[in-house]
Each structure stands twice: as C-alpha cells, then as structure tokens.
Amino acid sequence: MRLRFSDALLDGSELFPALRLLDGTVRQENQVTAVDENATTAEEGLAGPPRTADRLYHDLTTPEEIRSVRMRVRTMASGVVAPVAARIANGDERTDGFPRDVFDALAEEGLFKIPFSTDVGGDGLEQPATATAVAVEELAYYSNSVAAIFDVHCILAGNALNQGSADQRDRWLRPIVGGEIVGAFATSEPAASSDLSPEAVQTTAVRDGDGWLLNGRKRWITNSVVAGMIVVLARTGDRLTTFIVPVGTPGVTITTPDRKLGNRGQITADVVLDDVRLGPEAVLGEEGGGLKIALQTLTYGRIGIAAAGVGMAQAAFDHMAHQLRTREAFGGPLAANQHWQFLMADRATELEAARDLYLKAARRLDSGIPFPEPEAAMAKLFGTRLSGDIARDAVQAFGGFGFTYQRGADDAPGPVEAIYRDAKIGEIYEGANEIQKWVIARQIFGRDVTG
C-alpha cells in the first residue's frame, strides 16, 4: 500500500518543514525562524541537500495557485520520484523499461490533471501552463526522465489533443488526463527534426476512400513503447496534417528502444507506419493545419524544457553548495575559496533569471498568446544551457566522486553525474538551441532578414 502524498499538507510541511515558505522561513508554533544553511536532512542523498532556492528565490509575482502546485508536486516528487531516481538514471532502456510505477503514482496523485480544464477531468486552473511548467521543474529536480515523460504525455500529446474536436477530446484526452493511457507525440524523423517543413517531412498520409493511409518512420519518439495513442505529423499533399494513431492499429510497429547517454527513463524508439489505415475521425484539427498545431505544441514544450533545465540546474547547485560548505580542504571548507564564492554568486544570479524567464513565457501563454516569443526561445536557450554549465561545475566541485555513479568502497551513489548526463539533451530536443537563437534573432531583425 503506497502512501498518497497528496494527503499531506499541500505546502509540504509534514515532510519537509523548511519548505513551507518559499522565502526560506518556517512558521512553527506561531514563530518564524530562519532556515539553517548548514543543516542536513534525514533524507540527505535521497530527497537531496537543503534547497537554496527557498532562501534566495522570492516568488512574488506568481499567484498562490501556482505556489500551491509547486509545493504539491515537490511533496509528491520527494516521496515518489527521489527514492527511484538513481534506478531510473542508471538503467538500461531495453531491459529496465518504462518506469510504470512512477507514471502510475503521478496519475494517482492527479498530476496529469494540472494542465487541463474540468470538462476533460482536469483541475481547471486559471494559469494551467504556468502550473504545468512549475510541475516540470519540481519533477526534473529529482529526475529529468520523469519530467520528460510528464512533458510529452501532457504538454505535447495532451496539448495537441486539446486542440481537437469535442469527441476527440473526450475519447483520447480524458484518459490521458486520468493516466489510463500513455500519450506520445511524433514529429521527428530520420531526416527531419528541427526542420518540419512539408518538404522535409517524409511520412505521408493519402486519401483512402473516406479515410487515410499512413506510411513513414518517426524517430526519437518518447513513450512510444508503452503509448496507447500517438499524435503523428504527416504530409498531406503540399501541407502537413496531424493524426491520432492508436498504437494497436494494424501496420503500427514500435522498434527496439534507443540506448542513450542520459534520460534513460525517457524511453524513445522509432515508430514505423506501414499502410496504416485510419478513419476520417483520426484527423486532429483541420486537414492541412498540422504545422500550426505542431509549432504551437512545441512552443509550449520549449517552456517545459526550460523549466526542466532550471530543475536540474537547481539540483546541481544545491548539491554543490552543500559540498562546498561541508568539504574540508587546506584547513577550511571549500566555500572559503573566493573562486567558489564568486562562481556560486554568478550561478545563483543566473538561476534567478532562468526561472523568471520560463515563468514569464508560461504566463504569456496563459494570457492567450499561442506563440510567446521571444520569451519561450530565451527561456529554453538559457535554462538548458545553464543546467549543463552548473552540472559541469558540480562534477568539478565533487572531484572524483562527481565523476562516479557508484563508489566501490561503500556503494554510495554519485550525487551529480546523472544530472550531468541528463542535462545535455535539453540543448538538443524541442528545437535545438541553435534554432532558439534563430527565433530570437528573427524577433530582432525580422523575417525578411533572417528568413
């Protein structure tokens, strides 16, 4: 029997008293006391070191609704994701498989309801995109794989389905929200990923009576090995259209999962479509409107990836801060060295900016702007680059232990190497960071100059 962490107080006080207030104070017996910077928790190594963001980052602009979601997800993640994060990070995609236990726990705790309206079983929040991005950050703090599963299930597959008809939303989105099926989203191909022009996309859909016949191969498709349905982008004539493809449809084959450097719990595999026959109800949105759906969905996804970058960056920063305070060298703590003091000051400032960037982009999306540029591109570029930078710093601060995922002397798990491996993918997927720079440049100079 698993404890439902939603039964704890939403502010997380039953499990982690120091997390009750985001400004780094604790209210106990009508007293307010400062969080002890040097304190360690009983969960050290599991739920992690003390969170510096609770002292340094003051979340004054987002509504209470968003702050409550953050604490709700944090409480759940610390109890469900943290204990299995090492297993996920060091597993073999082909043998360990999809972390179904974690997915089911997210569903049981209602986390898949956060992005959606009540008519499909969602929470009906006033700012669902902002709440979703915050949830991604909190999940990524412990496991970027779990954050990516959530992102693809909700932000990509779920958001695309949310643009469908009432019947499509009821048939497919409602079970996504309830966690009854796993969602996947397929745009990338062997020769088309960042370039989603009709000329680049080779998967085709041609008329077959009143329905369609799909052929092609999609690559790097997250959740495909366990998905109940996949949203597929295909070329229809000289335009693109999105289709809802149930995985059990004849002609759909999911190939051998990839083995990757990091994000090993984010199972990816090719999806082969061989004369897959679909009815007219499979068209998501309008025929020829697939590129708009794909781009709007990927813009939302970039905000999620930015939030994941911040989550990983914050985790690496917290591990590093604790190491520098407690590791003695040359007669004092490493933190007494001005090099580390100045580096951490710079990184703390960058973390503040990265978090504000993704929150601003998400709030613009919630305001009704479907393409919140340049903030979405800036947030993705800055947050993912920062996660790699701080993860690299953390490996350096831990020395040999930073380069280790399991120490032979006592089987202690390495604290930061998985973050280092996982962080790199953020600069690649959901639009490579080079693409994000181009998007930002286009906002500066205009399409007539940049193309």
N, C-alpha and C positions, 0 to 999 in steps of 0.2 A: 504493500500500500504506500503510495507516494504522497508526501505532504503537499498540499496545494499552497503554493507560496502567495497566491492572491488572498489567502485567508489571513496573512499577516497585514499589519498596517501598511497602507499604500506608501507612507513615507519611509518604510524600511526600518523603523525604529526597533522592532522586536529583534531583528537580526544584526543590524549594524547601527548602533545609536549615533555614531559620528556622522551618519549620512542623513540625519533628519533634516537639516537645513543646508541649502546649497551655499550659504555664505560661510560655512565652516564652523558654525556654532551648534551646541547641543542644548536643548531645553529639557532639563530633568528636575522634577520636584520644584517647579517654578524658578529654577536657577538657570542662568546662561553661563556656560563655561567654554573656554577655547579648546579646540582640538589639540591634543598633544602631538607635536610634529614628530617626536621620536618614538611614539607608541607603536607597538606592533600588535597585530590581532591574532587571535587563536586560529584564524583561517589563513595565516600567512602561508604563501605557497599554494593555496587553493583559491581563495577569493582574492588573494593578492595583497600587496602592501597598502599602507594608508593612501587615500586618494588626495592628491594635492589640489585637484580642481575644486574640492569643496572648501578650500581656503582661499584660492587665488581667483577663481572664476565666479563672478556675481551675475546670475541670470536674472537681470532686472527688466528685460524687455518682453520676454515670452510670457503668455498667460499662465495662470495657476493650472489650468487644464494640461498644459504641456509639461510643467514641472511635475505634476502628479503622475503623468505617463512615464516620465523619466525614472522616478523612484519606484514605480510599479514594475517596470521592466528590469531595473537594476536589482531589485529584491529577488525577482524570479531568476534572473541570469546567474546571480551569485550562488543560488542554491541548486540550479539545474545544469547550467552550462559549465560553470567553473570546475565542478568535480570531474567532468569528462573531457575537458578541453585538451589535455595532453594526449588522451587516446585518439581524439579526432585529428589533432595536428600531426601526429606521428604514424598514422595508419597508412594502409595500402588501399588505394581506391578500389582495386579489383577484388580484394578479399574482405576488407572490413566493411565496405559498402556505405550506404547512406545512413546517417545517424538517426534512425527512425525513432529511437527513444526520445531524443531531444525534440524532433519535429512534433511528436505526439504531445510532449509536455507543453510546447508553445501553443498548440491547439487547445489543450485542456485549460490553459491559463487565459485563453481568449486573446492572445497577442495578434492573431491574424485578423481580428475584428477592428483593430486600431485604424487602418486606412479607409474604412468603408462606411457607407450610410446604413441606417437602420433597415431600409427596405430589403437589403440582402443579408441581414443578420449582423451588420457591423455596429460599431459603437456610436456612430453618428456624431463625431466630434466636430467642433467648429473649425478647427485647423488640422485636418487629418494628415496633410503632407508633412507639416512640421512635427506632429506627434510621431509619425512613421519614421522620419529621419532621426529623431531623438532615440527611438527604439533601436534603430540600426546601430547608432553609436554605442549604446549600452551593451548590445549583444557582441559587437566587434571587440569590445574591451577584453572579453574572455576568449572569443573565437571568431575570427573573420570568416571562417567557413559557415558557421551558423548564421552570421549576419548576411552572408551571400545567399544562403538558402531562403531566408526570410525575404530578402530583397527581390529575388527572382519570383518567388511564389506570390508575393503581394504587390510589389511595385511594378514589375514587368508583366507577368501573366495576369495578375489581378487588375492592374490599371488598364491594360489593353481590353480585357473582358468588360470592364466598367463602361467602356465606350460602345458596347454592343446594344442590341435591342433588349426590350424588357424580358422576352422569352430567353434570350441568350444569357442575360444576367442571372435569371432565376435558375436556369438549367446548369450553368457552369460556374458562375461567380459565387453563388451561395455555398456550394460545397467547398470552394477554395477558402472562403471566409471561415467555415466551420472546421477546416482541416480534414475533411473527409477524403479529399483527393489532393494530390500534389500538382502544382502548376509549373509549366515550363514555357519558355519564350524563345523562338528560333528565328533569328535574322542572319547570323553569321554563317558563312560557307567557306569551303577550302580556298576560294579566291575572292571572297567578298566579306569584309568585316566592317571596318570604318567606312568604306565606300558602299553605300546602299542605294546607289543609282540603279534605275532599271537596266542599264547596260551591264552592270556588274553582277546583279543577282541572276544566278543560273537556274534556280528552282522555278519551275513553270507550272501554271495551272491553266488548263484549256477546257473549254466547254465540252460537256459530255451529256447530251440531252438537256435536261433542266438542271443538271449538276455540274461537277467539275472532276477533272482527272489531274492529280498532282504527281510530279516527278522531280527528283533532285536530291541533294545531300546537304544537310545542315551540320555545322561543326561547332564544337565547344558548347554544347547545349546543357546547361546546368539543370539538374533534377530530372533529366530525361529518362534515366534508368528506372525511376520509380513513379514517373508522372502518369496521371490519369488523362491529361489532355495537354496539347502543345499548341500555342499560338504560333502559326507559321507565316512568314512573309514570302510571297511568291510573285513572280512576274506574270501578269495577265496582259498579253499584247505589249504595248509600249508603256504600261504603267504597272504599279505594284498593288497587291491586294493582300489583306491578312485573312487567314482561315483558322477556324477552330478544328483541330485534328485530334480526335480521340485516339489514344495510343493503341488500343485494341483493334483499330481498323485494319483490314487486310492490306498488305503492302507496306505497312509501317514496321521498320526494323531499327532497334536500338543496338548499336555496335558495342565493342569492348570499351570499357571506361578508360579514360586517359590516366596516365601517372604523371603527376605534376610536382614542381618544386615545392609549392605551398598550397594552402587552401585544400588540403587533402580530403576534408569532409564535404567539400563542394564538388560532388561527383559530376563530371562532364563526359559526354560521349557524343559521337556522330548519330544523327537521325537520318536514315535512308528512306526515301519516299519512292516507291516503285508502283506506278499505276494505282495510286490511292484514290478511290472513288468517294467523293463527298457530295452530299445533297446541297441544295441552294441555301439551306439554313446554316451551312458552315461558314458562309462569308461573314466576316466580322466587320461591321460598319458597311461602307459602300464599296462596290467594285471600283477599283482604281484609287481608293482612298487609303491604301495600306501604308504608304510612305509617311503620311501625316500622322497616323496612329503610331507608327514605329518611332518617329522622331520625337513626338510628344512623350511617349513612354520612356524613351532613352534619356530625354532631358530630366525627367523625374528620377530615373535611375541614377543619373550622374550626381544628383543631390544625395541620394542614398549612399553611393560610393564615397562621396566626400565625407559624409558622416562616419562611415566605416573607417576611413583614413584617420579621422580625429580620434575614434575609439582606440585604434591600435597605437596611435601616437601617444595618447594619454596613458595607456597601459605601459608602454615602454618608458615613458617619462617617470611614472610613479615607481617602477622597479628601479630605475636608475637613481632617482632621488634617494630612495631608501638605501641602496647600495653605497652611495657616496657619503651618506650620513653615518653609516654603521661600519664600513670597511676601514680598518686602520692601516696606515702605511706611512713610513717616515715620521713616526712619532705623533700622528694625529689622523683624524678622518680625512678621506679623500676630498671631502667637501671643503676642507680648509685650503685647498689649492685654488688659486684665483682662476686658473684655466677652467675648472669645472664650474665655479661660481658664475663666470661670465657666460659660458656655454648654456648653462641651465636658465639663466636670465633671458637669453635670446630665445631659447626653445619655449619657455613659458609665455613669452610675448607672442610668438608665432602660433602657439596653441590657442590663445585667446582670439587671435584674428581668424584662424581656421574655423573655429566653432561658430563665431559670429557670421562668417561668410555663408556657411551652409544653412544656418538658421534664417538668414535674410533671404536666401534663394528659396527656401521652403515656404516662407511666409508670403513671398511674392506669388508663388504657385497657388497657395491657398487663397490669395486675393482674386484669383480668376485669370491670371496671366499664364497661358499654357506653355510658353517658352520664356522663362525668367532669365534671360541673358542680359548682361554678361555674367551675372552672379553665379548661375549654375556652373558655367565653364570655369570661372575663377575658383569656386569652391572645390570643384573636383581636382583641378590642377594643383591648387595649394595644399589641400588636405591630404591627397595621396602622396605628393612629393614629401610633405612633412613627415608622414608616417615612416617612409623609408629612411629619411635623414635621422630621425630620433631613434629608430630601431638600430641603425648602424652605430650611433653614439652609445646606445645601451650595451651592445655587444662589446664595444671598446672598454666601457666602464667596468664590465664584469670580467674582462680579460679572458683567460682560458675557459672559465665557466660560461661566459657569454657565447662561446663557440660550441658548447656542448648541449646535447639534448638529453643525455643521461650520464651522470658521473659514475664511473666504475667503482669508486671507493665506497659509496653508500647508496647508489641508485637514485640520487637526488636528481629531479628533472631540471634541465637548464631553464632559466627563467625567461629568456628573451629570444632564443634562436628561432622559435616558431613565428614570433612576430616579424622577425627579420625576413623569413621566407615568405610569409603571407603578404607582407606589405607590398611587394613588387607588383603583384597582379593589378593593384589599384591604379597604377600608372598606365596599364595596358587596356583593360576592358572597359565597357560602357563608353567607348570612344577614347582612343589613345590620347595621352596628354598633349602630344603634338597637334592633334585635332582641336583640343581645347584652346591652345594658343591661337590657332587659326580663327576659331569662333570669336575669341576676344579681339583679335586684330580686325576682323570684319566689322565689329561694333565700332572700332576706332576709325577705320578708313572707308568703310562702306563696301558693299558687294561689287560695285563697279570697278574697284581697285583690286580687292583680294580674290574675287571670283566666288 
